Amino acid sequence: MKPIPARERNAGLPVRERGVVSILMAFLLVAGVIFILAQTTGIIGTRSMDTSQQLDSTAALMLAESGLQRAEAIVGRVGNGGIMAEADCKGVATGGPFALGRGTFNYSADKTVAAPVGCTEGLCTGCKVNVTGTVGSASRTLEQTYTVGVSNGVAGRGTTVTMVLRNIHDVPATSLFNMVWKRQDPGGNTNAEATFCADNPAGCALQWNLNSSSGNTSVGGIGVTVNIGPNTISRRVNQTISQSRDYVEVGGLFPSLSTTAYPDIVGRFWDDKHVANLTGVNSGSSGGVIYGVAATGTCTNPPTTYPAGGTGSFQSETCTNWCSGADTLVYGVSGRSATSSDQITPSVTFGTNGPSPIGMTRLVHFPNLDGSTPNASGKAFSEIWYAYNKDYMSSNTGAGATSYSAAVYAIAGTTIALSANMGSGDTVMPVASLTAGSELCVGDVLNTAGAITGATVTATPGGACSSASGNYTIDTPATGPVNKITVTPTVTSTTLRVLGATGTLAAGATNNGLVNIVSGPDGSGHYSMTTARTIGPSYITQGVNSTTIRVPPGPALPSVGTRLAVYSLTGTPAGTGSLASDVSVTATGTSSFTVSGAAPGLVGATLCGGICAFFKQATPSEPTPVTEFTVVKSSGTTQFASGFVCLRGVDKDKIAPVTSTTLKTGRWHETIQ
């Protein structure tokens, strides 16, 4: 039998639904895809959240680092001589949180403290800072310790020299910057010159601009003063050099005794190309300055740049008051050296030929002698030295300063100029004038007076004694005519008229018995003597010399510790005596003070303190003497140039170097939250 095909066998039967399995498989596939997509979307969302959190965390870390940078700036600014106070470090943490970018940073007040942690006030040398940066819900906390150090100057190579001046005191101050630079590079033939205060800060003034010599061995030096107000912590002071050269600069701060006024810059002295080099002394070890403590003088200002042609830079000889009334002498030294260890050492002595030489104090030297200063070539160094002595000037009125128990400036008797002729028998003497400072007193006897010789004065126009012109009565009539032109009567008197006194003469012999005091002084300042005499204006002394110096009453006395010298013995009459060298005041009394050394025969003197005490004093034969100074320097210091500035009104207890703060930052670390 023939087989029937399947298609025909199923003909007429119901047709089953086809593709169900495929559809089911499709649904399963779609469901799987949807599940996978859902899982993928969840994973992506989680990863997005993680990425966002990570970005926020990174941003928070950066904000915390910004907080550390802010802290570094504050610590560097307030660091005072390498010593930090707890309040300085706590000040970093005040004022937060600080907004920056997408978040903030804030300091932990409890964990931002002086370092080392637990340090005793005054011995802290840095700050430990704890800061948290926050962005959204992410936060990162960092800690870093900043150690504060100081540098006493700047050194390097270039054309711009910058120091930051600050004054932490409640009084204004004057600063002096001393800069040295190599004028030529080895093998070069062009001198580099300097100008000052490129940023033109208020109160900036050039004090000297000079060099040690000419050629490629020389160094230049400028001294610049800048005023700075109280509590001023940042003032940039820039000097410029015309060509890139090795340089070193230091500074000194000289605060005022006044809360309102800056120290007075009395004047300056410099000289490097004059008849003899005085302060720029090339390779020598001594120099000099012209007399600087006269009452008046005509001074010049230094040039802003060194004069072309090598004509030199110097202060005029007519500048004889450049240090008058000063209490502080500042000396800036610019040295050419062989190594970083070279220096002026151990001394600078001012006034070596004067009455009271003074060893100056070195305020600052740079670069560091151990060679640790970065960028310092060792070919030059800069120093500032100073000397302080409180100013004083005694009065020369009356008997001036004296070492005797008592002294008077006095006159007895006179010479008369008649105003009219006298006739025979006249008892009235018409007087035109008397010797300056003198008087004619009742009881005075006329001498060399022609027809009235030997007559005694019985009345004056003004009491017992008078210096006025007018009619004076005598006890004996003229024995003949007296011609006013040819007769100039002289007078002896037992009355000693005091023109000025330091102490009171007692009864008894005075001046080796030449004057014998009977009584006085009376209410008019007169003494009575046993013997009539004619005494021109002179100093009458009594008692022995001592270390107690008596001065006319009224003016202020010198302070204990002030060094003194004889300023002048000139006048009419000239004073006498001297002070021992290096004399200082040991005690004060009433119109008197005690000194540490002998004062033999001192009378009619003017004494001075301040820087005046260290100058070689003027005399009639040498009115403007040169005062010498000496330096002791290391063997590698082959040349130097230098200048002086005199200041008045300085608080010596606050004098300090101008320092810059240096920070040792180390590395930060992140704390566990």
C-alpha positions as CSV (number, residue, x, y, z in Angstrom):
1,M,0.0,0.0,0.0
2,K,1.3,3.5,-0.8
3,P,2.2,5.7,2.2
4,I,0.2,8.8,2.8
5,P,2.1,12.1,3.2
6,A,1.8,13.7,6.6
7,R,0.4,16.8,5.2
8,E,-2.4,14.9,3.7
9,R,-3.0,12.8,6.8
10,N,-3.5,16.0,8.8
11,A,-5.7,17.6,6.3
12,G,-9.0,18.6,7.8
13,L,-7.7,18.5,11.4
14,P,-7.6,21.8,13.6
15,V,-4.4,23.8,13.0
16,R,-2.4,24.3,16.2
17,E,-1.0,27.9,17.2
18,R,2.5,28.1,15.8
19,G,5.7,30.1,17.4
20,V,4.6,30.0,21.1
21,V,7.9,28.7,22.2
22,S,9.7,31.4,20.2
23,I,7.6,34.1,21.8
24,L,8.3,32.7,25.2
25,M,11.9,32.6,24.5
26,A,11.7,36.2,23.3
27,F,10.0,37.3,26.4
28,L,12.6,35.6,28.5
29,L,15.3,37.2,26.5
30,V,13.7,40.7,26.9
31,A,13.3,40.1,30.6
32,G,16.9,39.1,30.9
33,V,17.9,42.2,29.0
34,I,15.8,44.4,31.1
35,F,17.2,42.8,34.3
36,I,20.7,43.3,33.0
37,L,19.9,46.9,32.1
38,A,18.4,47.5,35.5
39,Q,21.5,46.1,37.2
40,T,23.7,48.1,34.9
41,T,21.8,51.3,35.6
42,G,22.1,50.6,39.3
43,I,25.8,49.9,39.0
44,I,26.3,53.1,36.9
45,G,24.3,55.1,39.5
46,T,26.4,53.7,42.3
47,R,29.5,54.4,40.4
48,S,28.4,57.9,39.6
49,M,27.7,58.5,43.3
50,D,31.1,57.1,44.2
51,T,32.7,59.2,41.5
52,S,31.0,62.3,42.8
53,Q,32.0,61.5,46.4
54,Q,35.5,60.9,45.2
55,L,35.6,64.2,43.4
56,D,34.2,66.0,46.5
57,S,36.7,64.3,48.6
58,T,39.5,65.3,46.3
59,A,38.2,68.9,46.3
60,A,38.0,68.8,50.1
61,L,41.6,67.7,50.2
62,M,42.6,70.7,48.0
63,L,40.6,73.0,50.2
64,A,42.4,71.7,53.2
65,E,45.7,72.3,51.4
66,S,44.5,75.9,50.7
67,G,44.0,76.3,54.4
68,L,47.5,75.2,55.1
69,Q,48.8,77.7,52.5
70,R,46.8,80.4,54.3
71,A,48.3,79.3,57.6
72,E,51.8,79.4,56.2
73,A,51.4,83.0,55.0
74,I,50.1,84.0,58.5
75,V,52.8,82.2,60.4
76,G,55.5,83.6,58.1
77,R,54.1,87.1,58.6
78,V,53.8,87.1,62.4
79,G,56.9,85.1,63.1
80,N,59.0,87.4,65.4
81,G,62.7,86.6,65.5
82,G,62.0,82.9,65.4
83,I,59.7,83.0,68.5
84,M,56.0,82.3,68.3
85,A,53.4,82.9,70.9
86,E,50.4,80.7,71.5
87,A,48.2,83.7,70.5
88,D,49.9,84.0,67.2
89,C,49.1,80.4,66.3
90,K,45.5,80.6,67.7
91,G,45.1,83.6,65.4
92,V,45.4,81.4,62.4
93,A,42.2,79.6,63.5
94,T,40.0,82.7,63.9
95,G,37.4,83.8,61.5
96,G,36.4,80.5,59.8
97,P,34.9,78.7,58.1
98,F,36.4,80.2,54.9
99,A,34.4,79.7,51.7
100,L,36.4,78.8,48.6
101,G,35.2,77.2,45.3
102,R,32.5,74.6,46.0
103,G,33.2,74.3,49.7
104,T,34.9,75.6,52.8
105,F,37.9,75.0,55.0
106,N,38.0,75.5,58.7
107,Y,40.7,75.2,61.4
108,S,40.4,73.3,64.6
109,A,40.9,75.8,67.4
110,D,41.8,73.0,69.8
111,K,44.4,71.5,67.6
112,T,46.0,74.6,66.0
113,V,48.6,75.4,68.7
114,A,52.1,76.6,69.2
115,A,54.9,74.1,68.5
116,P,56.5,72.0,69.9
117,V,53.2,71.1,71.5
118,G,53.2,72.0,75.2
119,C,56.1,74.5,74.7
120,T,56.7,77.2,77.3
121,E,55.7,80.7,76.3
122,G,58.8,82.4,74.8
123,L,60.3,79.1,73.8
124,C,57.9,78.1,71.1
125,T,59.4,78.1,67.6
126,G,56.5,77.3,65.4
127,C,52.8,76.4,64.9
128,K,51.0,73.1,64.4
129,V,48.0,73.7,62.2
130,N,44.9,71.4,61.9
131,V,42.5,72.3,59.0
132,T,39.5,70.5,57.5
133,G,38.3,71.0,53.9
134,T,34.6,70.3,53.3
135,V,32.7,69.8,50.0
136,G,29.2,68.5,50.3
137,S,29.4,65.5,52.6
138,A,33.0,64.9,52.0
139,S,35.7,66.2,54.3
140,R,39.5,65.8,54.6
141,T,41.6,66.9,57.6
142,L,45.3,67.8,57.3
143,E,47.9,68.7,59.9
144,Q,51.2,70.4,59.3
145,T,53.9,71.9,61.6
146,Y,55.6,75.2,60.6
147,T,58.9,75.9,62.2
148,V,59.8,79.6,62.2
149,G,63.4,80.8,61.6
150,V,65.0,84.1,60.8
151,S,67.5,85.5,58.3
152,N,69.5,88.6,59.0
153,G,69.8,89.7,55.4
154,V,69.5,88.9,51.8
155,A,72.1,87.7,49.4
156,G,72.2,86.6,45.7
157,R,72.8,87.8,42.2
158,G,70.6,90.0,40.1
159,T,69.5,93.6,39.7
160,T,66.7,93.9,42.3
161,V,67.4,93.6,46.0
162,T,64.4,93.4,48.3
163,M,64.0,93.3,52.0
164,V,60.7,93.4,53.9
165,L,60.8,95.9,56.8
166,R,58.5,95.5,59.8
167,N,58.1,97.3,63.1
168,I,56.4,95.3,65.9
169,H,56.7,98.2,68.3
170,D,54.1,100.7,69.4
171,V,56.4,103.6,68.4
172,P,57.6,104.8,65.0
173,A,61.1,103.8,63.8
174,T,63.8,104.7,61.4
175,S,65.6,101.9,59.6
176,L,69.0,101.8,57.9
177,F,69.7,99.4,55.0
178,N,73.3,98.8,54.0
179,M,73.8,97.2,50.6
180,V,77.1,96.0,49.0
181,W,77.5,94.7,45.4
182,K,80.4,93.8,43.1
183,R,80.8,96.7,40.8
184,Q,82.4,94.6,38.0
185,D,82.5,90.9,37.1
186,P,85.9,89.4,36.7
187,G,87.2,90.3,33.2
188,G,84.5,93.0,32.8
189,N,85.1,96.6,32.4
190,T,81.7,98.2,33.1
191,N,80.8,99.4,36.6
192,A,77.4,98.5,37.9
193,E,75.8,101.3,39.9
194,A,72.9,101.3,42.3
195,T,69.9,103.4,42.9
196,F,67.7,103.3,46.0
197,C,64.1,102.7,47.0
198,A,62.8,101.7,43.6
199,D,59.3,101.3,45.1
200,N,59.6,104.8,46.7
201,P,58.4,104.1,50.2
202,A,57.6,107.1,52.3
203,G,60.4,108.5,54.3
204,C,63.1,106.9,52.1
205,A,66.4,108.8,51.9
206,L,69.9,108.1,50.6
207,Q,72.6,108.6,53.1
208,W,75.7,107.6,51.2
209,N,76.7,106.1,47.8
210,L,80.3,105.2,47.4
211,N,82.8,102.5,46.5
212,S,85.9,100.9,47.9
213,S,88.1,101.6,44.8
214,S,87.8,101.4,41.0
215,G,88.1,98.5,38.7
216,N,86.9,94.9,38.9
217,T,88.2,94.5,42.5
218,S,85.9,97.1,43.9
219,V,82.6,96.9,45.8
220,G,79.9,99.5,46.0
221,G,78.0,100.4,49.1
222,I,74.9,102.5,49.7
223,G,73.2,103.4,52.9
224,V,69.4,104.1,52.8
225,T,67.1,105.1,55.6
226,V,63.4,104.4,55.6
227,N,60.7,105.4,58.1
228,I,58.2,102.9,59.3
229,G,55.2,103.5,61.5
230,P,54.3,101.7,64.7
231,N,52.9,98.1,64.4
232,T,53.6,98.0,60.6
233,I,54.5,94.4,59.7
234,S,55.2,94.5,56.0
235,R,56.9,97.2,53.9
236,R,58.9,96.2,50.9
237,V,62.1,98.1,50.3
238,N,63.8,97.6,46.9
239,Q,67.2,98.8,45.7
240,T,68.3,98.3,42.1
241,I,71.6,97.6,40.5
242,S,72.2,98.6,36.9
243,Q,73.6,95.2,35.9
244,S,73.3,91.8,37.3
245,R,75.8,91.5,40.1
246,D,76.5,89.6,43.4
247,Y,74.9,91.5,46.3
248,V,74.3,91.4,50.0
249,E,72.1,93.6,52.1
250,V,71.3,94.0,55.8
251,G,69.2,96.4,57.8
252,G,68.9,97.8,61.3
253,L,65.7,99.1,63.0
254,F,66.0,102.1,65.3
255,P,62.7,102.7,67.2
256,S,61.9,106.1,68.6
257,L,61.6,107.2,72.2
258,S,58.5,109.1,71.2
259,T,55.1,107.6,70.4
260,T,54.5,110.2,67.7
261,A,57.8,111.3,66.1
262,Y,60.4,109.4,64.2
263,P,64.0,109.5,65.3
264,D,65.6,112.5,63.8
265,I,68.2,111.9,61.1
266,V,70.8,114.5,62.2
267,G,73.1,113.9,59.3
268,R,75.6,111.7,57.6
269,F,79.3,111.5,56.6
270,W,80.9,109.6,53.7
271,D,84.1,110.0,51.7
272,D,85.7,107.7,49.2
273,K,87.5,109.9,46.6
274,H,88.7,112.9,48.6
275,V,92.2,114.1,49.3
276,A,92.5,111.2,51.7
277,N,90.0,108.3,51.8
278,L,88.2,108.7,55.1
279,T,85.3,106.2,55.2
280,G,85.9,104.3,51.9
281,V,89.5,103.4,52.8
282,N,90.2,100.7,50.2
283,S,92.4,98.0,51.8
284,G,93.3,100.0,55.0
285,S,92.2,99.5,58.6
286,S,91.5,103.1,59.7
287,G,89.7,106.1,58.5
288,G,88.3,109.4,59.7
289,V,85.4,111.8,59.7
290,I,85.4,115.6,59.8
291,Y,84.4,117.4,62.9
292,G,80.6,117.0,63.2
293,V,79.3,118.5,66.4
294,A,79.6,122.3,65.7
295,A,76.5,124.4,66.2
296,T,76.2,125.1,62.4
297,G,77.4,123.8,59.1
298,T,76.5,123.4,55.4
299,C,76.0,119.8,54.3
300,T,75.4,118.2,51.0
301,N,73.2,115.2,50.0
302,P,74.9,112.2,48.5
303,P,74.3,111.5,44.8
304,T,71.6,109.0,43.7
305,T,74.1,107.2,41.6
306,Y,77.9,107.3,41.7
307,P,79.3,110.2,39.6
308,A,80.6,109.3,36.2
309,G,84.3,109.9,35.6
310,G,85.4,108.8,39.1
311,T,85.3,112.3,40.5
312,G,84.4,110.8,43.8
313,S,81.7,111.1,46.4
314,F,82.3,112.9,49.7
315,Q,80.7,115.2,52.3
316,S,81.8,118.8,52.2
317,E,84.3,120.0,54.9
318,T,81.8,122.7,55.7
319,C,79.4,120.1,57.1
320,T,80.6,120.4,60.7
321,N,77.2,119.8,62.4
322,W,76.3,116.4,60.8
323,C,76.3,114.7,64.2
324,S,75.3,117.6,66.5
325,G,72.9,116.5,69.3
326,A,72.9,112.9,68.2
327,D,72.5,110.0,70.6
328,T,73.1,107.1,68.1
329,L,76.0,106.7,65.6
330,V,75.3,104.1,62.9
331,Y,78.1,102.7,60.8
332,G,77.5,100.7,57.6
333,V,80.3,98.6,56.2
334,S,80.4,97.1,52.7
335,G,83.3,94.6,52.4
336,R,85.0,92.8,49.6
337,S,85.8,89.3,50.8
338,A,87.4,86.0,49.8
339,T,85.0,83.6,51.6
340,S,81.8,83.7,53.5
341,S,83.8,83.6,56.8
342,D,85.3,87.0,56.2
343,Q,84.1,89.9,58.3
344,I,85.0,93.0,60.3
345,T,86.1,91.4,63.6
346,P,86.4,91.8,66.5
347,S,86.0,95.6,66.6
348,V,85.2,99.0,65.2
349,T,86.4,101.8,67.4
350,F,85.3,105.4,66.8
351,G,87.2,108.4,68.1
352,T,90.6,106.7,68.6
353,N,92.3,110.1,68.7
354,G,89.5,111.7,70.7
355,P,89.0,112.1,74.5
356,S,86.8,109.0,74.9
357,P,87.1,106.3,72.2
358,I,84.1,104.1,71.9
359,G,84.0,100.4,70.8
360,M,81.0,100.1,68.5
361,T,78.5,97.2,68.7
362,R,78.0,95.0,65.7
363,L,74.2,94.8,65.1
364,V,74.2,92.5,62.1
365,H,76.5,90.7,59.6
366,F,75.4,88.8,56.4
367,P,75.9,86.3,54.8
368,N,76.2,83.6,57.5
369,L,79.8,83.0,58.4
370,D,79.4,79.2,58.2
371,G,78.6,79.4,54.5
372,S,75.1,78.2,55.0
373,T,73.4,81.2,53.2
374,P,71.9,80.0,49.9
375,N,72.9,82.1,46.8
376,A,75.7,83.9,48.6
377,S,78.9,84.0,46.6
378,G,81.2,84.8,49.6
379,K,82.7,87.6,47.6
380,A,81.1,90.4,49.6
381,F,79.6,91.0,53.0
382,S,77.5,93.7,54.6
383,E,77.5,94.8,58.3
384,I,75.9,97.5,60.5
385,W,77.5,98.7,63.7
386,Y,76.3,101.3,66.2
387,A,77.1,103.2,69.3
388,Y,74.6,104.8,71.7
389,N,75.2,107.5,74.3
390,K,72.4,109.6,75.7
391,D,72.7,113.2,74.5
392,Y,73.7,116.0,77.0
393,M,75.1,119.5,76.8
394,S,75.9,121.5,79.9
395,S,75.3,125.2,80.1
396,N,78.3,127.5,80.0
397,T,76.5,130.4,81.8
398,G,78.1,131.6,84.9
399,A,81.0,129.5,86.0
400,G,80.2,126.7,83.6
401,A,81.0,123.1,84.7
402,T,83.5,122.9,87.5
403,S,85.2,120.3,89.6
404,Y,85.8,122.7,92.5
405,S,83.7,122.8,95.6
406,A,82.6,126.3,94.5
407,A,83.3,128.7,91.6
408,V,82.1,132.1,90.5
409,Y,82.5,134.1,87.4
410,A,83.0,137.5,88.8
411,I,84.5,141.1,88.5
412,A,85.7,143.7,90.9
413,G,86.4,147.4,90.1
414,T,86.0,149.0,86.7
415,T,87.3,151.5,84.2
416,I,85.2,154.7,83.8
417,A,84.4,156.7,80.7
418,L,83.4,160.3,81.7
419,S,80.5,161.9,79.8
420,A,81.7,165.5,80.6
421,N,84.6,167.5,81.9
422,M,84.9,168.2,85.6
423,G,86.0,171.5,87.1
424,S,88.2,172.1,90.1
425,G,86.2,171.6,93.3
426,D,83.5,169.4,91.7
427,T,82.2,166.4,93.8
428,V,79.9,165.1,91.1
429,M,81.5,162.7,88.5
430,P,79.5,162.4,85.3
431,V,79.8,158.8,84.0
432,A,79.1,157.7,80.4
433,S,79.9,154.0,80.8
434,L,81.7,151.4,82.8
435,T,83.6,148.2,81.8
436,A,81.1,145.6,80.6
437,G,79.6,143.6,83.4
438,S,81.1,145.9,86.1
439,E,79.6,148.2,88.7
440,L,80.7,151.3,90.6
441,C,79.9,150.9,94.3
442,V,79.8,153.1,97.4
443,G,83.3,152.8,98.9
444,D,85.2,152.2,95.7
445,V,88.4,154.2,95.3
446,L,89.4,156.1,92.1
447,N,92.8,155.5,90.7
448,T,94.7,157.1,87.8
449,A,92.0,159.7,87.8
450,G,93.9,162.9,87.5
451,A,92.6,165.6,89.9
452,I,90.2,163.1,91.6
453,T,92.7,160.3,92.2
454,G,92.1,158.8,95.6
455,A,88.5,160.0,95.9
456,T,85.9,157.5,97.3
457,V,82.5,157.0,95.8
458,T,79.8,158.0,98.3
459,A,76.6,157.8,96.2
460,T,75.5,156.2,92.9
461,P,72.4,156.7,90.6
462,G,71.1,153.3,91.7
463,G,71.8,152.2,95.3
464,A,74.9,150.7,96.8
465,C,76.2,149.7,93.4
466,S,75.3,150.7,89.9
467,S,76.3,150.1,86.4
468,A,74.2,152.9,84.9
469,S,75.4,156.1,83.3
470,G,74.8,159.2,85.3
471,N,76.1,161.3,88.2
472,Y,78.2,159.6,90.9
473,T,79.2,161.5,94.1
474,I,82.7,161.4,95.5
475,D,83.9,162.4,98.9
476,T,86.8,164.7,97.9
477,P,86.5,167.7,95.6
478,A,88.5,167.7,92.4
479,T,91.8,169.5,92.9
480,G,91.8,170.7,89.3
481,P,90.0,170.3,86.0
482,V,89.4,166.7,84.7
483,N,89.3,166.3,81.0
484,K,86.8,163.6,79.9
485,I,88.9,162.7,76.9
486,T,92.3,162.3,78.5
487,V,91.2,160.9,81.9
488,T,89.7,157.4,82.2
489,P,89.6,156.7,85.9
490,T,90.1,153.1,87.1
491,V,88.6,151.8,90.3
492,T,89.6,149.4,93.1
493,S,86.8,147.8,95.0
494,T,86.2,145.5,97.9
495,T,83.0,144.4,96.2
496,L,83.2,141.3,94.1
497,R,80.3,141.2,91.6
498,V,79.1,137.7,90.6
499,L,78.3,137.3,87.0
500,G,77.6,133.6,87.3
501,A,78.1,131.0,90.0
502,T,78.4,127.3,90.5
503,G,78.2,126.9,94.3
504,T,78.8,129.6,96.9
505,L,82.2,130.9,98.1
506,A,82.7,130.7,101.8
507,A,84.6,133.3,104.0
508,G,88.3,132.9,103.8
509,A,91.1,132.9,101.2
510,T,90.2,131.9,97.7
511,N,92.5,131.3,94.7
512,N,95.7,130.8,96.7
513,G,95.0,133.8,98.9
514,L,94.7,136.3,96.1
515,V,91.1,136.9,97.0
516,N,90.0,136.9,100.7
517,I,86.3,136.7,101.2
518,V,84.8,138.4,104.2
519,S,81.1,137.8,103.6
520,G,78.5,137.2,101.0
521,P,76.9,136.7,98.8
522,D,74.2,139.3,99.6
523,G,70.8,139.5,97.9
524,S,72.4,141.1,94.8
525,G,75.1,138.5,94.4
526,H,77.9,140.5,95.8
527,Y,80.8,139.3,98.0
528,S,82.9,141.6,100.3
529,M,86.7,141.3,100.2
530,T,89.2,142.3,102.8
531,T,91.3,144.2,100.3
532,A,90.2,146.5,97.5
533,R,91.2,145.1,94.1
534,T,90.7,145.5,90.4
535,I,89.7,142.1,88.9
536,G,88.8,141.7,85.3
537,P,86.1,139.1,84.6
538,S,87.6,135.8,85.8
539,Y,86.8,132.5,87.5
540,I,87.2,132.5,91.2
541,T,87.4,129.0,92.7
542,Q,87.4,127.7,96.2
543,G,88.0,124.2,97.6
544,V,89.6,121.1,96.2
545,N,89.0,119.3,92.9
546,S,86.8,116.2,93.1
547,T,84.9,113.8,90.8
548,T,81.7,115.8,91.6
549,I,80.9,118.2,88.7
550,R,78.9,121.2,89.6
551,V,76.9,123.0,86.9
552,P,74.7,126.1,86.9
553,P,71.2,125.3,88.2
554,G,68.3,124.9,85.8
555,P,69.2,122.7,82.8
556,A,68.6,119.0,83.0
557,L,71.4,116.8,84.3
558,P,73.0,113.9,82.4
559,S,71.6,110.4,83.1
560,V,73.6,107.9,85.0
561,G,75.8,105.9,82.5
562,T,76.2,108.8,80.1
563,R,79.7,109.2,78.9
564,L,81.0,112.8,78.9
565,A,83.8,114.8,77.4
566,V,84.9,118.5,77.5
567,Y,83.1,120.1,74.5
568,S,84.6,123.5,74.9
569,L,86.8,125.7,77.1
570,T,86.4,128.7,74.9
571,G,84.9,131.9,76.0
572,T,85.8,135.1,77.8
573,P,87.6,134.2,80.0
574,A,88.7,130.8,78.7
575,G,87.9,127.8,80.9
576,T,90.6,125.5,82.2
577,G,90.9,121.8,83.2
578,S,90.0,118.5,81.7
579,L,88.1,115.2,82.2
580,A,89.8,111.8,82.3
581,S,89.3,109.5,79.3
582,D,86.2,107.3,79.2
583,V,84.4,109.2,82.0
584,S,80.8,108.4,82.6
585,V,78.2,109.6,85.1
586,T,77.8,107.5,88.2
587,A,75.3,109.5,90.2
588,T,73.3,112.7,90.1
589,G,72.5,115.3,92.7
590,T,71.1,118.8,92.8
591,S,72.9,120.9,90.1
592,S,75.7,118.4,90.3
593,F,76.7,114.9,89.3
594,T,79.5,112.5,90.0
595,V,81.7,111.0,87.3
596,S,83.8,107.9,87.2
597,G,87.2,109.5,86.6
598,A,89.3,112.5,87.6
599,A,88.4,116.1,86.5
600,P,91.5,118.1,87.4
601,G,91.1,121.9,87.6
602,L,87.9,122.0,85.6
603,V,86.2,125.3,85.6
604,G,84.4,127.4,82.9
605,A,83.9,124.3,80.8
606,T,81.1,123.1,78.5
607,L,80.6,119.3,78.8
608,C,78.8,117.1,76.2
609,G,77.4,113.6,76.1
610,G,75.8,111.8,73.2
611,I,78.0,111.1,70.2
612,C,79.7,114.4,70.8
613,A,81.7,112.8,73.6
614,F,83.6,110.6,71.1
615,F,84.7,113.3,68.7
616,K,88.1,114.9,68.8
617,Q,87.2,118.3,70.1
618,A,87.8,121.5,68.3
619,T,90.3,124.1,69.5
620,P,91.1,127.6,68.4
621,S,94.1,126.3,66.5
622,E,92.2,123.3,65.0
623,P,88.6,124.3,64.6
624,T,87.6,121.3,62.4
625,P,89.8,118.4,63.5
626,V,89.5,114.9,61.9
627,T,88.2,112.2,64.2
628,E,89.7,108.9,63.5
629,F,88.2,105.4,63.6
630,T,89.8,101.9,63.3
631,V,88.5,98.6,62.1
632,V,89.9,95.1,62.7
633,K,89.1,92.8,59.8
634,S,89.7,89.3,58.7
635,S,92.6,88.6,56.4
636,G,90.3,87.9,53.5
637,T,88.6,91.3,53.7
638,T,90.7,93.1,51.1
639,Q,88.7,96.3,50.7
640,F,85.7,98.1,52.2
641,A,83.6,101.2,51.8
642,S,81.5,102.6,54.6
643,G,79.4,105.5,55.8
644,F,78.0,107.0,59.0
645,V,74.6,108.2,60.0
646,C,73.7,110.1,63.2
647,L,70.3,109.8,64.8
648,R,68.6,111.5,67.7
649,G,65.7,110.2,69.9
650,V,66.4,106.5,69.6
651,D,65.2,103.9,72.2
652,K,68.4,101.9,72.6
653,D,66.6,99.0,74.2
654,K,64.6,98.4,71.0
655,I,67.4,98.5,68.5
656,A,67.4,95.3,66.4
657,P,68.4,93.9,63.0
658,V,65.8,93.9,60.2
659,T,65.1,90.2,59.8
660,S,63.1,88.2,57.4
661,T,61.1,85.1,58.5
662,T,62.0,81.8,57.1
663,L,59.7,78.7,57.4
664,K,60.6,75.1,57.5
665,T,57.3,73.5,56.5
666,G,58.0,69.8,56.4
667,R,55.2,67.6,55.0
668,W,51.5,67.5,55.9
669,H,49.7,64.4,57.0
670,E,46.1,63.4,57.0
671,T,44.4,62.7,60.2
672,I,41.9,59.8,60.8
673,Q,38.3,61.0,61.1
